[in-house]
């Protein structure tokens, strides 16, 4: 199968590219490189540097590659930026998605997998939320992800697309960008490896469901290939997470020794100071967990990497750089 991965030079997208190549598929990437990197891609993978907000550029990529399916990962992914700049968030996450869907329809592409977000759609929940939980987004980012699913459902029904929305919980792992506002694991690893304290927002008692990036990539591959329960003309929405909650204070306490161990095994000694506390971030939920039982039923997917192991692997990746 020929698959176009938007945002494929980014954190999650590049893991999807790797997983698809291992399965023997042909892959091309569309990415504006605003947060992704060419270095994340294997040699030989075509990279089209383009912005999904530009419909002509998106159309040219689809016309050149003629993909059978598109895996749409390109997005504005910061909750706090969406609060500050809701118009920018809507342009990327809504208009960008529509441009991709229009190009897919025009090019005869029949399957779309969309990176949605269980981490914001359900609002504050203290027990793992199934897909039947009413949507209750409280940030512009959550709103645009919900609107994106509605557009995806329309395009599926109108044009006979097979559409799958994967509602990620909080994804972390190697290649995550530590320079923005999303990706607390990456940010803390980078800080601690530099001998600086991590800064925890507010009291740090924000509970999240952390899922390892390569596990998420595997879910995307399964969704791109699923046929039995994902049919033309329909949208299937699935949570992708662990259902296990960890707050930021607990998370930092896991990351600090993992960073120290990763540095030590590479012949380095780094100070890992205790964290600082800064102001709370606007738009942050207190608690969010997802129930991924349906993904196991529909895709045969479940997470395989426990949080402590994933943090160790992530710390090692950052220590190597």
Protein Blocks (a to p, Z undefined) as FASTA:
>chain_A
ZZddehklmmklmmmmmmmmmnopacddddehlmgcfklpcehiacddddfklmklmmmm
mmmnopabdcdfbdcfbfklmmmmmmlmmmmmmmmmmmmmmmmmmnopabdcddddfklm
nopafbdcdfklccddfbfklmmmmmmmmmmmmmmmmnopacddddddddedehiafkbm
ghjllmmmmmmmnopacddehjlpaccddddfklmmmmmmmmmmpmklmcghiacddddd
ehpacdfklmmmmmmmmmmmmmmmnopacdddddddddddehiafbdcddfklmmmmnop
acfbdfklmmmmmmmmmmmZZ
